[in-house]
Amino acid sequence: MKAVVIAAGIGSRILKETDNIPKTLLPYGNGTILSTILKNIYQVGIRNFIIVVGYQSRYIKDYLKKNNYFGYDITFIENPRWREGNGISVLITEPEVSKEDFLLSMSDHIVSFGALKRVADYKSAKNLLLVDPQTEGIFDIDDATKVLFDNSRIVDIGKNISQFNGIDCGIFRLTNRFFEAMREVLKADCDSISAAVNILIKNKDMEAVFIEQNESWIDIDTYQAYQYCLNNIKF
């Protein structure tokens, strides 16, 4: 299994505080947000990474090269359409994942090793999303992508859905059916990952894997979320 990390977007809500440097390179722990994400995925047993870059891509490439890629096998894919939705960044990886299931991570979501491993090892032929059912403790829940699930089947997803009982943690295990769904929504000028996931939901092909109480995750969309992560969460 390969891991795809999408790091092409501009991250406009945190841009002023990062001096135009991609937010995934913000310091965290003994490294950066990106190095923490890669380390946790590597510990799962995944050895091949595809990193999709776009905005200020040279910073990410130079950072990893300077650190000898941390010993990981990393392939870069440039997304010239990085101003568009994040689904484009996933779609262009299709030739690299070789029709295998793959782990998908956002470049601004840090997730505990145990939760990542559960997603990677989960026994299911469906597409999977890591979901936090403990909605009360979510930092900046208004901005979070909400999930409605029935047992483990996901029945709805979106930032503005009226009913929800979980939060999208930004980690997926996807099949090639995701690419088919992505091409379908592009015909309707929709270019987000969530739009394609909604097609999979309609096909009853999206299942939740639940994060546990002793595990951590955070979505670093804003500088406030970054400060909260630095002060409150250790991975």
N, C-alpha and C positions, 0 to 999 in steps of 0.2 A: 504494500500500500504506500502511496505517495501522499505528501501533504502539500496543499496549495495555500499560500498565504497571500492575501490581496492587500497590497500596499501602494496603490496607484493614486488614490484620491488626495485632495488638497487639505482636508481637515480644517475647513474655514473657521469653525467656531473656536479653534485653539491657535490659529495661525499667528496672531499678533504676539502671543507669549513665547512662541518657538522660533522667532526670527526667520520665518520661512523654511525652517528645517522640518522635514516630515516628522509628525508627532511620534511615530513609532521609534524614533531615535532619541526620545527624551530619556534622561537617566532614570534607571530604576534598579534597586539592589546593587549588585556588583557589575551591572552592565546597563542595558537599556530595555525599554519595553520589548523591542524586537528580539534581542538576545534571550530574554526570559521566555518569550513565546516559543522560540526555536528550541531552547533547552528542554522545556517541558514536553514538547512533542517528541523530541529525540528520545527522551526517557521512556516514552511509550513503546519504542522499538522501531519507529519510522526513521528511515535513513535517507530518503530522497525528498528534497524540498523544491517546490516551484514557487518562486516569489514573483508576483506580478507588480511591476513598478510603472510609474508614469510621472506624476508631479515630482520635480526635483529628484529624479531617479538617481542622479550621480551621487547624491549623498548616501543613499542606501547601498549602492554598489561599492563606493569607496570605503564605507564603514566596514562592510563585510570582508572586502579584500584586505584591508589593513589588519583585520583580526584573523586572517587566513581562513575565513569562512567558518571559524570555530571548529574546523575539521569536518563540517557537514558537506554532503553532496548537494549543491545548490544550482538550480537552473533559473536564470532570469528571463522573464518575458516582458517586453515593453508593450504597454497599452497606450497607443496614440490617442485613444478616445477616453482618456482618464477623466475628462470633465463630465462625462455621461454617467449613467447609473452603474452600480457595482456589479450588476449581473454581466456586463460586458467583460469585466476583468476575469470572471470565472469562465465564461464561454471560450475565450481565446486559449485557455489551457487544454482544451479537449484533445488536441493531438499528442500532448505530453503525458496524459494520464493513462493512455493505452487501453481504454475500455475497462479499466479496473475501478472498483470503488476507491474513493479518495477522501481524505480528511480535508475539510475546508476550515480555515481560521481567518478571522478578520485580523488586521495588523494592530488594532487598538483594543482587543479583548484579551486579557490575561486570565487563564483558567488553570486550576489546580491539576497536577499530574493525574491524580486518581480519577477525576471526571473525564479527562481526555482518554485515558486507557479504557474506561467503561464504554465510551462511544466507539473506539476503535475495535474493541473485542465483542461488541454486542451481537448476539445471534439473531439476525433478522435480514431478510432480503430487501427490506424497504429502505427508502431514504430516511435518514435520522437527523434529529436536531437535539442538542443539549438544552434542556429546559429547567429553569429554577421555579419550583412550585411554591417557594417561600416568598411571596410577593411583598410582604410588609417591610422587609429590610433592604429593599433595593434602593441604591443611591440614584436620585433623579429619575424616579419611576415615570414621571410624565413624558420623558423623552425615550423611554425604553420601548423596544418592540415587544408587544404583548402576544401571548399565545393562549388559545382556548383548546384544551385537550379533554378527551373522554377516555378514561383509563390511560392507555398509552398512545391512542390514535389522536393526531393533531387534526382539529376540525376548523381552525381559523388562526390567522396571524396578521399582525399589522400594528402600527403605532397608535391607531385611533379606533380600534375595535371596541365596541361597547361592553362586551362581556369577555373576561379573561380570567384564567386561574394559574397562569405561569408567565415567565419572562424568557425570551430568546437570549441565550448566553453567547451567541456568535460562533458556535462550533457545530459543524455539520459533518456527517458521513454520507456522501452522495454517490449515486449510481449514474450511469450514462443517460438515464431517463431525465436527469436534470437538464442536460444539454438540449434534449428534444423540447422540454417545456420552455427553456429559455428562448429557443428559436421561435416557438409559438407566440410568446408574449411580445417579442420584438416586432412581429407583424402588426401588433396593435400599438406600437410606439411605447411600450413599457420596457424599461431596461434595468429594473431592480431584481436582486435575488429574491426578495419577498414575492414579487409578481410571479416568478417561475415556481416558487414554492406553493403558491396558491393553486396553480395548475396541478401539482402533485397531490395537494390536499383533496382536490375535487376527484382525483383518481384513487383516493384512499391509499396513497403511497407515501405518507409522511408520518413518521412515528417519533415519539418523544423518548429520550433517555434522560433521566432525572438526576440533577446534581443533588448531592447529599449534604446534610447539615454541617458536617465537619469539613466541607470543601469550600473553596473560595473562587470567585470570579468577579471581574469588573470590566465595564465598557468605558474606555477613556475618551469620551467625546469632547469634553470641555476641560479647561484648566482647573476648574473646581474639582472635577472628577479625578484628575491627575493628582492634585494635592491630597484628596481624600485617600487615594490609593497609597501614596507615599507614607501617610501618617497612620493608616489603619489596617492595611492588608499586606501580608507576607506570603510569598509563593516559594 
